[in-house]
Structures are given as structure tokens and as C-alpha cells.
Amino acid sequence: MMTFIVEAIDSTEARIPILAAASQSLSTLCGLFLPAVSMLPAAWGVLLVVSFFLYFAIFARLSAKRHRLKLMRTSLPPDCYALVRAELGMRLLWQCVFTWSALTAVWTVDVLVGTVVTRGATDWCFIADCVIDCIAKALYTTAIMEQADTAAQLTRIRKEARKRTRLHW
């Protein structure tokens, strides 16, 4: 859902946000099935590769958004609403990439360490996931609040400019 929302912020069509969200959802779904196929090493490996392949699609989207934003910055005025939306979308996608990469790294380390070391009573992977999730939510909220403030300031500036124009006439 988060991928869909982040992709839809600056999109003009539904196709790309739906495909991006589907790739991340299917990646997560493959990861969900990993414990169920752990007795079949070949199936586990294939599912893991498919999961990572679908996950890495977010990096392709990040690159495409970065390129699109660069073009928009050269062709649109800085206070243009489309540019403001694109910048918010880019910022949130960066945060998604960072967050989900951290979650993926924690999971990978947990799997690798779990094969070598016996697990104790404390699930450190779960604790790390919770901390990362809290940080992510704080980052998303901050980005959205700052964007709302920016939009309010732009609206206020435009209203003041209209008032000045009316005074001139």
C-alpha cells in the first residue's frame, strides 16, 4: 500500500503505481512463504531469488523518478505544484528504499546468523524491525508535514500576489 501511495503522489496514470506496488507486494508474499518451503532447499532458493528480484524493482523506479525529477526541475518553475508533488514523491520513495533495504538487511543477517548461532530467548530481529518501522513512520510523517507547510506557504504567497495585483489596478 505504501508503494502505491508513494508512486501515486506524482503520477498521472494508475498503471505504474499499481505495477510498483504489485512488485513489492509479491516480493513480500514470496518472503512470507519462505518458512513454509524451508524443507525444500531448491524451492526455498527459487522463492528467495524471485523475492529479491521483485524487491529490486524499487531501485529501477527510484532511478526513473530521479531522472524525471531532474527534467522537471529544468523545465518548470520552482513553485509549480507538479514539481512540488514530484519532489515529495521522490523524497518518500527514497525513504521507502532506505527503510525496506534496512528491513531486508536485518532479515538477511538474521537468516545468516541463525544458521550459525543458536537463537536465544530475545528475538533481536523483531526488535530491529520495530525500531526501523518506528523510524520510517517518523520520516514519512515529517516529509508529509513539511510538504503540507510548503503547500500552505505557496498558497499564501499566491494570495498575496493576487492582492498586490488588484491594488495596482
Secondary structure in CASP SS format (residue, H / E / C, confidence):
PFRMAT SS
TARGET T0000
AUTHOR 0000-0000-0000
METHOD secondary structure of the structure
MODEL  1
M C 1.00
M H 1.00
T H 1.00
F H 1.00
I H 1.00
V H 1.00
E H 1.00
A H 1.00
I C 1.00
D C 1.00
S C 1.00
T C 1.00
E C 1.00
A C 1.00
R H 1.00
I H 1.00
P H 1.00
I H 1.00
L H 1.00
A H 1.00
A H 1.00
A H 1.00
S H 1.00
Q H 1.00
S H 1.00
L H 1.00
S H 1.00
T H 1.00
L H 1.00
C H 1.00
G H 1.00
L H 1.00
F H 1.00
L C 1.00
P H 1.00
A H 1.00
V H 1.00
S C 1.00
M C 1.00
L C 1.00
P H 1.00
A H 1.00
A H 1.00
W H 1.00
G H 1.00
V H 1.00
L H 1.00
L H 1.00
V H 1.00
V H 1.00
S H 1.00
F H 1.00
F H 1.00
L H 1.00
Y H 1.00
F C 1.00
A H 1.00
I H 1.00
F H 1.00
A H 1.00
R H 1.00
L H 1.00
S H 1.00
A H 1.00
K H 1.00
R H 1.00
H H 1.00
R H 1.00
L H 1.00
K H 1.00
L H 1.00
M H 1.00
R H 1.00
T H 1.00
S H 1.00
L C 1.00
P C 1.00
P C 1.00
D C 1.00
C C 1.00
Y H 1.00
A H 1.00
L H 1.00
V H 1.00
R H 1.00
A H 1.00
E H 1.00
L H 1.00
G H 1.00
M H 1.00
R H 1.00
L H 1.00
L H 1.00
W H 1.00
Q H 1.00
C H 1.00
V H 1.00
F H 1.00
T H 1.00
W H 1.00
S H 1.00
A H 1.00
L H 1.00
T H 1.00
A H 1.00
V H 1.00
W H 1.00
T H 1.00
V H 1.00
D H 1.00
V H 1.00
L H 1.00
V H 1.00
G H 1.00
T H 1.00
V H 1.00
V C 1.00
T C 1.00
R C 1.00
G C 1.00
A C 1.00
T C 1.00
D C 1.00
W H 1.00
C H 1.00
F H 1.00
I H 1.00
A H 1.00
D H 1.00
C H 1.00
V H 1.00
I H 1.00
D H 1.00
C H 1.00
I H 1.00
A H 1.00
K H 1.00
A H 1.00
L H 1.00
Y H 1.00
T H 1.00
T H 1.00
A H 1.00
I H 1.00
M H 1.00
E H 1.00
Q H 1.00
A H 1.00
D H 1.00
T H 1.00
A H 1.00
A H 1.00
Q H 1.00
L H 1.00
T H 1.00
R H 1.00
I H 1.00
R H 1.00
K H 1.00
E H 1.00
A H 1.00
R H 1.00
K H 1.00
R H 1.00
T H 1.00
R H 1.00
L H 1.00
H H 1.00
W C 1.00
END
